[in-house]
Amino acid sequence: MKLSHAFLFLLTGLLTAMARTETPAPAVSAENAPTGFPAVPPKGRIILWGADATKAGTPLTYQISYLADAAIAGQALQMAVKSTWQVEKEVKNNKTGALEKKKIDEHAIKFFPLTPKKQAVETIALPAFDQGTAIELFFADTSGKPQALSNVIALKKKGPLYLMPEAEEVAKTVAALPEQAPAKPAKPHKVLVYTATSGFKHDSIPLGARTILLLGQKSGAWSALISNDRHMFEPETLAQFDAVMMMQNTGSLFGDPDKTVNERLRKSLLDFVAGGKGLAGSHAATDCSYDWKEYGAMLGGYFAGHPFGKISVRNEDPLSPLNAAFKGAGFDFQDEMYTFREPYSREKLHILLSLDISKMQDDPAKPGFKMKENRPDHDYAISWIREYGQGRVFYCSFGHQHHVWSTPTLLQHYLAGMQYVLGDLKADATPSARK
C-alpha cells in the first residue's frame, strides 16, 4: 500500500472535520480496492484494513477497506458497530466503603447485514447512535451470539465525524520520520503489528502502531499490517511475516477461552522467533501474559512498576548501530519508565539504553515505589536486544506518552531495532554481563 493510500481515510475525514461541512461520500467500488495488502487473512476470517466516517449526520457514512478469505467471501454476514460513551455514576470504594462519583464506560452494539466481497473498498451507510464518543467496527457472523470474524477498527469522535484515534497526530510523526534506513533490506519484509489488549489500554497504541507502519513505508524497510486479531498468529498465517511488533499489549496476548487454541498460538509465536524470525516489543509488551513464562523469557523480562517519569538516559553501547541516533551520548527525557523483574538479566540481554541512576534518585521510600518496583542492584534497562534460537529480539520501553512517536532520535532507534530483528542490521548481541 502506497503512503498516499495509507492516508486516504485519515485525510478525508480530518479535512472534512476541519471544514465542518458534509462532504459527499467518494465514489468507490471493488475495482479500485487496495492492491498492496501485505498478508492474506486467516482461514474463514477477514482483514479489515481501514475504516473512516466520510460524511456526518444521519446516517453516518463509512468507507471500509477489507480483504476476505475466499471461503467466507460472498456469505451473508454482518457489520458490528459498538458505541462507547462515558457516564458519571456513584460507585462503592472497595477500601473505604464510601460512594464516590466515577466516570464509567457504557456500551451499545448494533449489527447490520453486509455480504463481503473477496477484496473491496466500499462505502456503507450505518444509522448513527444517539450518543457515543467512540465506536468500533468489525465483521461478525449471524449466529445467536455473533462471533467476530475480523480485527476491530476503533474510531473516535472528532467534531461531527469519527476518525482514527491518531488522525490529528500523524502529521507530527511524518515530519519526524528518518529519511532512510540504516541498512539496505536484503529482501522485501512484512511486519505484523499486534495491538490487542485485555488489560489496561494505552491511548498511545494507535499512534505507536501507525508509526511502525510509517517507518517501514518511508524507509522502504518493510510493509506492515496492524491488527488486534489473535488469529493472525495461526502458524500458516504468521508464516507470511518476517517479524512481529508487540505494541503495548496487556493482559493475555491471545486470551482465547479454548486452551487448545491458546496453546497453539503460543507455540506458533515461539517457533516463529526460534526458527529465525524477529520479535520486537514496545512499552507494555512486557506487561502481559505473566502465566506464559516462555514469552517473558523470550522477550527478556516482565514489568515490575513505573516509578520514573523525568529521567536521564545512559547510552550503554555507543558503538551499536541501534544507538547511532544518540551520537555516543546519553540524554534527558520524559516518559513513563518501567522497571523489570525476572526473567530480566544482563546475563541474557544486551542492554542498549538504561536509566542513569547516578543523575537520579532511586529511593525505595519515595512515594510511588510499590510492588517491589525498585531493584536492589539499581539496574533499570530501557531497551535491549538478544538472540533467541535462530531469531532476534528487540525491546524498548519508550512509548507511553504520545510525543515519543514524534521524537526523531527515538524513531531512528525503533527503525534500527526493527531492522535488527528483520536481520538486515547486524549488531553485537553479546549479553552485557559477558562484555
Secondary structure as GFF3:
##gff-version 3
##sequence-region A 1 435
A	DSSP	alpha_helix	3	6	.	.	.	ID=ss1
A	DSSP	alpha_helix	8	19	.	.	.	ID=ss2
A	DSSP	three_ten_helix	30	32	.	.	.	ID=ss3
A	DSSP	beta_strand	46	55	.	.	.	ID=ss4
A	DSSP	beta_strand	60	68	.	.	.	ID=ss5
A	DSSP	beta_strand	77	92	.	.	.	ID=ss6
A	DSSP	beta_strand	99	114	.	.	.	ID=ss7
A	DSSP	beta_strand	119	126	.	.	.	ID=ss8
A	DSSP	beta_strand	134	140	.	.	.	ID=ss9
A	DSSP	beta_strand	153	158	.	.	.	ID=ss10
A	DSSP	beta_strand	161	163	.	.	.	ID=ss11
A	DSSP	alpha_helix	170	176	.	.	.	ID=ss12
A	DSSP	beta_strand	190	194	.	.	.	ID=ss13
A	DSSP	alpha_helix	205	219	.	.	.	ID=ss14
A	DSSP	beta_strand	223	227	.	.	.	ID=ss15
A	DSSP	three_ten_helix	230	233	.	.	.	ID=ss16
A	DSSP	alpha_helix	235	238	.	.	.	ID=ss17
A	DSSP	beta_strand	243	247	.	.	.	ID=ss18
A	DSSP	alpha_helix	259	274	.	.	.	ID=ss19
A	DSSP	beta_strand	278	282	.	.	.	ID=ss20
A	DSSP	three_ten_helix	283	286	.	.	.	ID=ss21
A	DSSP	alpha_helix	293	299	.	.	.	ID=ss22
A	DSSP	beta_strand	302	315	.	.	.	ID=ss23
A	DSSP	three_ten_helix	321	326	.	.	.	ID=ss24
A	DSSP	beta_strand	331	341	.	.	.	ID=ss25
A	DSSP	beta_strand	350	355	.	.	.	ID=ss26
A	DSSP	three_ten_helix	357	359	.	.	.	ID=ss27
A	DSSP	beta_strand	381	388	.	.	.	ID=ss28
A	DSSP	beta_strand	391	396	.	.	.	ID=ss29
A	DSSP	three_ten_helix	402	406	.	.	.	ID=ss30
A	DSSP	alpha_helix	408	421	.	.	.	ID=ss31
A	DSSP	three_ten_helix	432	434	.	.	.	ID=ss32
###
